[in-house]
Amino acid sequence: MDRPPCWPEGQPCPNNCAYQLAERTVYNLTPLYGQWAGWRMAGRVLVSPDGDRISPERLRGILFREAGQTRLQKLRLKKLPRSSQVISLPAREPFEGCA
């Protein structure tokens, strides 16, 4: 691995900047920022602040299922009648004594 620009020549031990760069490059220990603060990448998995891990395959499966549910919900909405009209039926004839 090449020496990063933040690690001065002649210094045997890497400084903090070079150490963090090595961690990201070698082990893919990458902290995330913004709304993802507290989450991090560790190898090929996403790790939550609570320590829960999710693999790319599992995340892809969750997204696939969510897309399918959204598609089904849209289809169900199309099948509903556009307007509900109240139709009044004529009164029944009395069948006195006949049945």
Secondary structure, DSSP 8 states (H G I E B T S, - for coil): ----TTS-TT-SS--HHHHHHHHHHHH--EE--GGGTT-EEETTEEE-TTS-EE-HHHHHHHHHHHHHHHHHHHHHHHHS-SS------------SS--
